[in-house]
């Protein structure tokens, strides 16, 4: 599980913008945001860098 959707909302960033920055399809980012699919570790770090957060901030502790 991840907090990508929450962080995008907190920062006022759209999924479409993130998809473009990551060179990923909108559908892929949307699946990440809805926790239907989890990004690879490499992509998680890329997402964190683009959003200006620590990768740990994108994870949910279980």
N, CA, C and O atoms as a Maestro MAE file, in Angstrom:
{
 s_m_m2io_version
 :::
 2.0.0
}

f_m_ct {
 s_m_title
 :::
 protein
 m_atom[248] {
  # First column is atom index #
  i_m_mmod_type
  r_m_x_coord
  r_m_y_coord
  r_m_z_coord
  i_m_residue_number
  s_m_chain_name
  s_m_pdb_residue_name
  s_m_pdb_atom_name
  i_m_atomic_number
  :::
  1 25 0.836 -1.180 0.000 1 A "UNK " " N  " 7
  2 3 0.000 0.000 0.000 1 A "UNK " " CA " 6
  3 2 0.884 1.249 0.000 1 A "UNK " " C  " 6
  4 15 1.966 1.267 0.588 1 A "UNK " " O  " 8
  5 25 0.397 2.282 -0.671 2 A "UNK " " N  " 7
  6 3 1.168 3.521 -0.729 2 A "UNK " " CA " 6
  7 2 0.265 4.729 -0.530 2 A "UNK " " C  " 6
  8 15 -0.961 4.620 -0.535 2 A "UNK " " O  " 8
  9 25 0.893 5.867 -0.358 3 A "UNK " " N  " 7
  10 3 0.200 7.141 -0.120 3 A "UNK " " CA " 6
  11 2 0.343 8.096 -1.303 3 A "UNK " " C  " 6
  12 15 0.208 9.308 -1.131 3 A "UNK " " O  " 8
  13 25 0.609 7.587 -2.472 4 A "UNK " " N  " 7
  14 3 0.853 8.454 -3.625 4 A "UNK " " CA " 6
  15 2 -0.336 9.400 -3.856 4 A "UNK " " C  " 6
  16 15 -0.144 10.598 -4.059 4 A "UNK " " O  " 8
  17 25 -1.543 8.869 -3.826 5 A "UNK " " N  " 7
  18 3 -2.724 9.701 -4.058 5 A "UNK " " CA " 6
  19 2 -2.816 10.812 -3.016 5 A "UNK " " C  " 6
  20 15 -3.101 11.960 -3.356 5 A "UNK " " O  " 8
  21 25 -2.575 10.476 -1.751 6 A "UNK " " N  " 7
  22 3 -2.638 11.474 -0.678 6 A "UNK " " CA " 6
  23 2 -1.598 12.569 -0.864 6 A "UNK " " C  " 6
  24 15 -1.894 13.752 -0.691 6 A "UNK " " O  " 8
  25 25 -0.376 12.172 -1.217 7 A "UNK " " N  " 7
  26 3 0.700 13.155 -1.393 7 A "UNK " " CA " 6
  27 2 0.410 14.051 -2.596 7 A "UNK " " C  " 6
  28 15 0.649 15.257 -2.540 7 A "UNK " " O  " 8
  29 25 -0.097 13.477 -3.671 8 A "UNK " " N  " 7
  30 3 -0.480 14.292 -4.826 8 A "UNK " " CA " 6
  31 2 -1.527 15.335 -4.417 8 A "UNK " " C  " 6
  32 15 -1.427 16.503 -4.791 8 A "UNK " " O  " 8
  33 25 -2.519 14.907 -3.654 9 A "UNK " " N  " 7
  34 3 -3.574 15.820 -3.219 9 A "UNK " " CA " 6
  35 2 -3.014 16.905 -2.306 9 A "UNK " " C  " 6
  36 15 -3.352 18.079 -2.453 9 A "UNK " " O  " 8
  37 25 -2.152 16.512 -1.357 10 A "UNK " " N  " 7
  38 3 -1.547 17.478 -0.433 10 A "UNK " " CA " 6
  39 2 -0.760 18.552 -1.172 10 A "UNK " " C  " 6
  40 15 -0.747 19.713 -0.762 10 A "UNK " " O  " 8
  41 25 -0.096 18.159 -2.275 11 A "UNK " " N  " 7
  42 3 0.750 19.080 -3.023 11 A "UNK " " CA " 6
  43 2 0.021 19.746 -4.181 11 A "UNK " " C  " 6
  44 15 0.589 20.609 -4.851 11 A "UNK " " O  " 8
  45 25 -1.231 19.358 -4.429 12 A "UNK " " N  " 7
  46 3 -1.995 19.951 -5.522 12 A "UNK " " CA " 6
  47 2 -1.464 19.567 -6.893 12 A "UNK " " C  " 6
  48 15 -1.504 20.366 -7.829 12 A "UNK " " O  " 8
  49 25 -0.968 18.348 -7.008 13 A "UNK " " N  " 7
  50 3 -0.381 17.858 -8.260 13 A "UNK " " CA " 6
  51 2 -1.302 16.798 -8.858 13 A "UNK " " C  " 6
  52 15 -1.840 15.955 -8.141 13 A "UNK " " O  " 8
  53 25 -1.475 16.849 -10.166 14 A "UNK " " N  " 7
  54 3 -2.353 15.887 -10.829 14 A "UNK " " CA " 6
  55 2 -1.611 14.603 -11.178 14 A "UNK " " C  " 6
  56 15 -0.388 14.581 -11.317 14 A "UNK " " O  " 8
  57 25 -2.375 13.557 -11.312 15 A "UNK " " N  " 7
  58 3 -1.803 12.283 -11.746 15 A "UNK " " CA " 6
  59 2 -1.253 12.399 -13.169 15 A "UNK " " C  " 6
  60 15 -0.233 11.791 -13.495 15 A "UNK " " O  " 8
  61 25 -1.924 13.173 -14.005 16 A "UNK " " N  " 7
  62 3 -1.465 13.361 -15.385 16 A "UNK " " CA " 6
  63 2 -0.086 14.029 -15.411 16 A "UNK " " C  " 6
  64 15 0.782 13.638 -16.192 16 A "UNK " " O  " 8
  65 25 0.109 15.031 -14.558 17 A "UNK " " N  " 7
  66 3 1.405 15.718 -14.481 17 A "UNK " " CA " 6
  67 2 2.489 14.744 -14.040 17 A "UNK " " C  " 6
  68 15 3.573 14.710 -14.621 17 A "UNK " " O  " 8
  69 25 2.195 13.950 -13.011 18 A "UNK " " N  " 7
  70 3 3.171 12.978 -12.523 18 A "UNK " " CA " 6
  71 2 3.496 11.947 -13.598 18 A "UNK " " C  " 6
  72 15 4.658 11.581 -13.776 18 A "UNK " " O  " 8
  73 25 2.489 11.484 -14.307 19 A "UNK " " N  " 7
  74 3 2.710 10.507 -15.375 19 A "UNK " " CA " 6
  75 2 3.662 11.071 -16.430 19 A "UNK " " C  " 6
  76 15 4.560 10.375 -16.903 19 A "UNK " " O  " 8
  77 25 3.459 12.327 -16.789 20 A "UNK " " N  " 7
  78 3 4.322 12.960 -17.791 20 A "UNK " " CA " 6
  79 2 5.759 13.065 -17.278 20 A "UNK " " C  " 6
  80 15 6.701 12.775 -18.016 20 A "UNK " " O  " 8
  81 25 5.933 13.481 -16.013 21 A "UNK " " N  " 7
  82 3 7.272 13.614 -15.434 21 A "UNK " " CA " 6
  83 2 7.992 12.273 -15.344 21 A "UNK " " C  " 6
  84 15 9.215 12.216 -15.471 21 A "UNK " " O  " 8
  85 25 7.239 11.189 -15.126 22 A "UNK " " N  " 7
  86 3 7.834 9.859 -14.988 22 A "UNK " " CA " 6
  87 2 7.956 9.128 -16.322 22 A "UNK " " C  " 6
  88 15 8.548 8.052 -16.398 22 A "UNK " " O  " 8
  89 25 7.388 9.725 -17.373 23 A "UNK " " N  " 7
  90 3 7.337 9.072 -18.679 23 A "UNK " " CA " 6
  91 2 6.592 7.737 -18.581 23 A "UNK " " C  " 6
  92 15 7.001 6.724 -19.148 23 A "UNK " " O  " 8
  93 25 5.485 7.781 -17.839 24 A "UNK " " N  " 7
  94 3 4.616 6.615 -17.655 24 A "UNK " " CA " 6
  95 2 3.235 6.997 -18.178 24 A "UNK " " C  " 6
  96 15 2.922 8.178 -18.331 24 A "UNK " " O  " 8
  97 25 2.416 5.986 -18.450 25 A "UNK " " N  " 7
  98 3 1.054 6.284 -18.887 25 A "UNK " " CA " 6
  99 2 0.229 6.782 -17.702 25 A "UNK " " C  " 6
  100 15 0.530 6.487 -16.545 25 A "UNK " " O  " 8
  101 25 -0.811 7.542 -18.017 26 A "UNK " " N  " 7
  102 3 -1.727 8.000 -16.978 26 A "UNK " " CA " 6
  103 2 -2.319 6.799 -16.252 26 A "UNK " " C  " 6
  104 15 -2.457 6.813 -15.028 26 A "UNK " " O  " 8
  105 25 -2.671 5.756 -17.008 27 A "UNK " " N  " 7
  106 3 -3.292 4.580 -16.398 27 A "UNK " " CA " 6
  107 2 -2.378 3.929 -15.367 27 A "UNK " " C  " 6
  108 15 -2.850 3.485 -14.320 27 A "UNK " " O  " 8
  109 25 -1.083 3.865 -15.644 28 A "UNK " " N  " 7
  110 3 -0.138 3.280 -14.692 28 A "UNK " " CA " 6
  111 2 -0.108 4.087 -13.410 28 A "UNK " " C  " 6
  112 15 -0.198 3.523 -12.320 28 A "UNK " " O  " 8
  113 25 0.017 5.395 -13.525 29 A "UNK " " N  " 7
  114 3 0.055 6.257 -12.339 29 A "UNK " " CA " 6
  115 2 -1.271 6.180 -11.592 29 A "UNK " " C  " 6
  116 15 -1.283 6.169 -10.361 29 A "UNK " " O  " 8
  117 25 -2.378 6.127 -12.308 30 A "UNK " " N  " 7
  118 3 -3.679 6.006 -11.679 30 A "UNK " " CA " 6
  119 2 -3.784 4.697 -10.894 30 A "UNK " " C  " 6
  120 15 -4.354 4.676 -9.803 30 A "UNK " " O  " 8
  121 25 -3.251 3.628 -11.429 31 A "UNK " " N  " 7
  122 3 -3.251 2.349 -10.714 31 A "UNK " " CA " 6
  123 2 -2.373 2.418 -9.469 31 A "UNK " " C  " 6
  124 15 -2.715 1.837 -8.439 31 A "UNK " " O  " 8
  125 25 -1.243 3.121 -9.553 32 A "UNK " " N  " 7
  126 3 -0.410 3.334 -8.363 32 A "UNK " " CA " 6
  127 2 -1.208 4.100 -7.305 32 A "UNK " " C  " 6
  128 15 -1.230 3.717 -6.135 32 A "UNK " " O  " 8
  129 25 -1.858 5.178 -7.726 33 A "UNK " " N  " 7
  130 3 -2.570 6.047 -6.804 33 A "UNK " " CA " 6
  131 2 -3.745 5.335 -6.135 33 A "UNK " " C  " 6
  132 15 -4.078 5.626 -4.986 33 A "UNK " " O  " 8
  133 25 -4.363 4.414 -6.846 34 A "UNK " " N  " 7
  134 3 -5.512 3.692 -6.288 34 A "UNK " " CA " 6
  135 2 -5.102 2.378 -5.629 34 A "UNK " " C  " 6
  136 15 -5.958 1.597 -5.215 34 A "UNK " " O  " 8
  137 25 -3.800 2.132 -5.531 35 A "UNK " " N  " 7
  138 3 -3.267 0.922 -4.915 35 A "UNK " " CA " 6
  139 2 -3.736 -0.361 -5.602 35 A "UNK " " C  " 6
  140 15 -3.876 -1.408 -4.970 35 A "UNK " " O  " 8
  141 25 -3.975 -0.252 -6.909 36 A "UNK " " N  " 7
  142 3 -4.293 -1.443 -7.693 36 A "UNK " " CA " 6
  143 2 -3.021 -2.100 -8.198 36 A "UNK " " C  " 6
  144 15 -3.012 -3.267 -8.589 36 A "UNK " " O  " 8
  145 25 -1.949 -1.322 -8.180 37 A "UNK " " N  " 7
  146 3 -0.634 -1.766 -8.653 37 A "UNK " " CA " 6
  147 2 0.399 -1.003 -7.846 37 A "UNK " " C  " 6
  148 15 0.212 0.176 -7.544 37 A "UNK " " O  " 8
  149 25 1.485 -1.667 -7.498 38 A "UNK " " N  " 7
  150 3 2.535 -1.012 -6.718 38 A "UNK " " CA " 6
  151 2 3.745 -0.716 -7.615 38 A "UNK " " C  " 6
  152 15 4.140 -1.551 -8.428 38 A "UNK " " O  " 8
  153 25 4.324 0.473 -7.459 39 A "UNK " " N  " 7
  154 3 5.512 0.796 -8.260 39 A "UNK " " CA " 6
  155 2 6.711 -0.041 -7.795 39 A "UNK " " C  " 6
  156 15 6.775 -0.488 -6.650 39 A "UNK " " O  " 8
  157 25 7.640 -0.232 -8.704 40 A "UNK " " N  " 7
  158 3 8.891 -0.886 -8.325 40 A "UNK " " CA " 6
  159 2 9.620 0.032 -7.348 40 A "UNK " " C  " 6
  160 15 9.277 1.208 -7.220 40 A "UNK " " O  " 8
  161 25 10.603 -0.494 -6.675 41 A "UNK " " N  " 7
  162 3 11.402 0.319 -5.744 41 A "UNK " " CA " 6
  163 2 12.029 1.496 -6.485 41 A "UNK " " C  " 6
  164 15 12.044 2.619 -5.982 41 A "UNK " " O  " 8
  165 25 12.544 1.231 -7.680 42 A "UNK " " N  " 7
  166 3 13.165 2.295 -8.469 42 A "UNK " " CA " 6
  167 2 12.147 3.389 -8.796 42 A "UNK " " C  " 6
  168 15 12.437 4.580 -8.674 42 A "UNK " " O  " 8
  169 25 10.949 2.965 -9.215 43 A "UNK " " N  " 7
  170 3 9.915 3.948 -9.537 43 A "UNK " " CA " 6
  171 2 9.432 4.678 -8.292 43 A "UNK " " C  " 6
  172 15 9.113 5.865 -8.360 43 A "UNK " " O  " 8
  173 25 9.373 3.995 -7.168 44 A "UNK " " N  " 7
  174 3 8.978 4.646 -5.923 44 A "UNK " " CA " 6
  175 2 9.943 5.781 -5.593 44 A "UNK " " C  " 6
  176 15 9.519 6.868 -5.200 44 A "UNK " " O  " 8
  177 25 11.243 5.527 -5.752 45 A "UNK " " N  " 7
  178 3 12.235 6.577 -5.496 45 A "UNK " " CA " 6
  179 2 12.136 7.705 -6.519 45 A "UNK " " C  " 6
  180 15 12.327 8.871 -6.173 45 A "UNK " " O  " 8
  181 25 11.841 7.372 -7.767 46 A "UNK " " N  " 7
  182 3 11.657 8.410 -8.793 46 A "UNK " " CA " 6
  183 2 10.447 9.284 -8.465 46 A "UNK " " C  " 6
  184 15 10.502 10.508 -8.582 46 A "UNK " " O  " 8
  185 25 9.359 8.640 -8.055 47 A "UNK " " N  " 7
  186 3 8.150 9.374 -7.685 47 A "UNK " " CA " 6
  187 2 8.447 10.311 -6.519 47 A "UNK " " C  " 6
  188 15 8.058 11.479 -6.538 47 A "UNK " " O  " 8
  189 25 9.134 9.795 -5.508 48 A "UNK " " N  " 7
  190 3 9.482 10.606 -4.345 48 A "UNK " " CA " 6
  191 2 10.314 11.816 -4.752 48 A "UNK " " C  " 6
  192 15 10.078 12.928 -4.280 48 A "UNK " " O  " 8
  193 25 11.285 11.595 -5.629 49 A "UNK " " N  " 7
  194 3 12.152 12.692 -6.069 49 A "UNK " " CA " 6
  195 2 11.348 13.760 -6.812 49 A "UNK " " C  " 6
  196 15 11.516 14.954 -6.564 49 A "UNK " " O  " 8
  197 25 10.483 13.329 -7.716 50 A "UNK " " N  " 7
  198 3 9.667 14.266 -8.485 50 A "UNK " " CA " 6
  199 2 8.733 15.052 -7.566 50 A "UNK " " C  " 6
  200 15 8.503 16.242 -7.779 50 A "UNK " " O  " 8
  201 25 8.194 14.381 -6.542 51 A "UNK " " N  " 7
  202 3 7.260 15.044 -5.626 51 A "UNK " " CA " 6
  203 2 7.969 15.805 -4.510 51 A "UNK " " C  " 6
  204 15 7.328 16.533 -3.752 51 A "UNK " " O  " 8
  205 25 9.279 15.644 -4.405 52 A "UNK " " N  " 7
  206 3 10.036 16.365 -3.389 52 A "UNK " " CA " 6
  207 2 9.791 15.860 -1.980 52 A "UNK " " C  " 6
  208 15 9.787 16.634 -1.023 52 A "UNK " " O  " 8
  209 25 9.584 14.540 -1.858 53 A "UNK " " N  " 7
  210 3 9.368 13.937 -0.548 53 A "UNK " " CA " 6
  211 2 10.328 12.766 -0.365 53 A "UNK " " C  " 6
  212 15 10.962 12.310 -1.316 53 A "UNK " " O  " 8
  213 25 10.420 12.294 0.859 54 A "UNK " " N  " 7
  214 3 11.199 11.096 1.147 54 A "UNK " " CA " 6
  215 2 10.370 9.888 0.707 54 A "UNK " " C  " 6
  216 15 9.149 9.886 0.861 54 A "UNK " " O  " 8
  217 25 11.018 8.879 0.170 55 A "UNK " " N  " 7
  218 3 10.302 7.685 -0.284 55 A "UNK " " CA " 6
  219 2 9.472 7.073 0.844 55 A "UNK " " C  " 6
  220 15 8.406 6.510 0.598 55 A "UNK " " O  " 8
  221 25 9.959 7.183 2.076 56 A "UNK " " N  " 7
  222 3 9.215 6.642 3.219 56 A "UNK " " CA " 6
  223 2 7.865 7.347 3.384 56 A "UNK " " C  " 6
  224 15 6.915 6.760 3.902 56 A "UNK " " O  " 8
  225 25 7.784 8.599 2.945 57 A "UNK " " N  " 7
  226 3 6.527 9.347 3.059 57 A "UNK " " CA " 6
  227 2 5.450 8.808 2.115 57 A "UNK " " C  " 6
  228 15 4.269 9.117 2.268 57 A "UNK " " O  " 8
  229 25 5.867 8.003 1.142 58 A "UNK " " N  " 7
  230 3 4.917 7.430 0.194 58 A "UNK " " CA " 6
  231 2 4.403 6.058 0.631 58 A "UNK " " C  " 6
  232 15 3.523 5.483 -0.010 58 A "UNK " " O  " 8
  233 25 4.951 5.550 1.711 59 A "UNK " " N  " 7
  234 3 4.583 4.213 2.171 59 A "UNK " " CA " 6
  235 2 3.649 4.282 3.379 59 A "UNK " " C  " 6
  236 15 3.703 5.213 4.183 59 A "UNK " " O  " 8
  237 25 2.808 3.283 3.475 60 A "UNK " " N  " 7
  238 3 1.912 3.160 4.624 60 A "UNK " " CA " 6
  239 2 2.430 2.046 5.510 60 A "UNK " " C  " 6
  240 15 2.671 0.929 5.052 60 A "UNK " " O  " 8
  241 25 2.599 2.362 6.781 61 A "UNK " " N  " 7
  242 3 3.018 1.332 7.714 61 A "UNK " " CA " 6
  243 2 1.841 0.420 8.004 61 A "UNK " " C  " 6
  244 15 0.716 0.875 8.213 61 A "UNK " " O  " 8
  245 25 2.117 -0.868 8.014 62 A "UNK " " N  " 7
  246 3 1.039 -1.830 8.291 62 A "UNK " " CA " 6
  247 2 1.219 -2.440 9.649 62 A "UNK " " C  " 6
  248 15 0.413 -3.273 10.064 62 A "UNK " " O  " 8
  :::
 }
 m_bond[247] {
  # First column is bond index #
  i_m_from
  i_m_to
  i_m_order
  :::
  1 1 2 1
  2 2 3 1
  3 3 4 2
  4 3 5 1
  5 5 6 1
  6 6 7 1
  7 7 8 2
  8 7 9 1
  9 9 10 1
  10 10 11 1
  11 11 12 2
  12 11 13 1
  13 13 14 1
  14 14 15 1
  15 15 16 2
  16 15 17 1
  17 17 18 1
  18 18 19 1
  19 19 20 2
  20 19 21 1
  21 21 22 1
  22 22 23 1
  23 23 24 2
  24 23 25 1
  25 25 26 1
  26 26 27 1
  27 27 28 2
  28 27 29 1
  29 29 30 1
  30 30 31 1
  31 31 32 2
  32 31 33 1
  33 33 34 1
  34 34 35 1
  35 35 36 2
  36 35 37 1
  37 37 38 1
  38 38 39 1
  39 39 40 2
  40 39 41 1
  41 41 42 1
  42 42 43 1
  43 43 44 2
  44 43 45 1
  45 45 46 1
  46 46 47 1
  47 47 48 2
  48 47 49 1
  49 49 50 1
  50 50 51 1
  51 51 52 2
  52 51 53 1
  53 53 54 1
  54 54 55 1
  55 55 56 2
  56 55 57 1
  57 57 58 1
  58 58 59 1
  59 59 60 2
  60 59 61 1
  61 61 62 1
  62 62 63 1
  63 63 64 2
  64 63 65 1
  65 65 66 1
  66 66 67 1
  67 67 68 2
  68 67 69 1
  69 69 70 1
  70 70 71 1
  71 71 72 2
  72 71 73 1
  73 73 74 1
  74 74 75 1
  75 75 76 2
  76 75 77 1
  77 77 78 1
  78 78 79 1
  79 79 80 2
  80 79 81 1
  81 81 82 1
  82 82 83 1
  83 83 84 2
  84 83 85 1
  85 85 86 1
  86 86 87 1
  87 87 88 2
  88 87 89 1
  89 89 90 1
  90 90 91 1
  91 91 92 2
  92 91 93 1
  93 93 94 1
  94 94 95 1
  95 95 96 2
  96 95 97 1
  97 97 98 1
  98 98 99 1
  99 99 100 2
  100 99 101 1
  101 101 102 1
  102 102 103 1
  103 103 104 2
  104 103 105 1
  105 105 106 1
  106 106 107 1
  107 107 108 2
  108 107 109 1
  109 109 110 1
  110 110 111 1
  111 111 112 2
  112 111 113 1
  113 113 114 1
  114 114 115 1
  115 115 116 2
  116 115 117 1
  117 117 118 1
  118 118 119 1
  119 119 120 2
  120 119 121 1
  121 121 122 1
  122 122 123 1
  123 123 124 2
  124 123 125 1
  125 125 126 1
  126 126 127 1
  127 127 128 2
  128 127 129 1
  129 129 130 1
  130 130 131 1
  131 131 132 2
  132 131 133 1
  133 133 134 1
  134 134 135 1
  135 135 136 2
  136 135 137 1
  137 137 138 1
  138 138 139 1
  139 139 140 2
  140 139 141 1
  141 141 142 1
  142 142 143 1
  143 143 144 2
  144 143 145 1
  145 145 146 1
  146 146 147 1
  147 147 148 2
  148 147 149 1
  149 149 150 1
  150 150 151 1
  151 151 152 2
  152 151 153 1
  153 153 154 1
  154 154 155 1
  155 155 156 2
  156 155 157 1
  157 157 158 1
  158 158 159 1
  159 159 160 2
  160 159 161 1
  161 161 162 1
  162 162 163 1
  163 163 164 2
  164 163 165 1
  165 165 166 1
  166 166 167 1
  167 167 168 2
  168 167 169 1
  169 169 170 1
  170 170 171 1
  171 171 172 2
  172 171 173 1
  173 173 174 1
  174 174 175 1
  175 175 176 2
  176 175 177 1
  177 177 178 1
  178 178 179 1
  179 179 180 2
  180 179 181 1
  181 181 182 1
  182 182 183 1
  183 183 184 2
  184 183 185 1
  185 185 186 1
  186 186 187 1
  187 187 188 2
  188 187 189 1
  189 189 190 1
  190 190 191 1
  191 191 192 2
  192 191 193 1
  193 193 194 1
  194 194 195 1
  195 195 196 2
  196 195 197 1
  197 197 198 1
  198 198 199 1
  199 199 200 2
  200 199 201 1
  201 201 202 1
  202 202 203 1
  203 203 204 2
  204 203 205 1
  205 205 206 1
  206 206 207 1
  207 207 208 2
  208 207 209 1
  209 209 210 1
  210 210 211 1
  211 211 212 2
  212 211 213 1
  213 213 214 1
  214 214 215 1
  215 215 216 2
  216 215 217 1
  217 217 218 1
  218 218 219 1
  219 219 220 2
  220 219 221 1
  221 221 222 1
  222 222 223 1
  223 223 224 2
  224 223 225 1
  225 225 226 1
  226 226 227 1
  227 227 228 2
  228 227 229 1
  229 229 230 1
  230 230 231 1
  231 231 232 2
  232 231 233 1
  233 233 234 1
  234 234 235 1
  235 235 236 2
  236 235 237 1
  237 237 238 1
  238 238 239 1
  239 239 240 2
  240 239 241 1
  241 241 242 1
  242 242 243 1
  243 243 244 2
  244 243 245 1
  245 245 246 1
  246 246 247 1
  247 247 248 2
  :::
 }
}
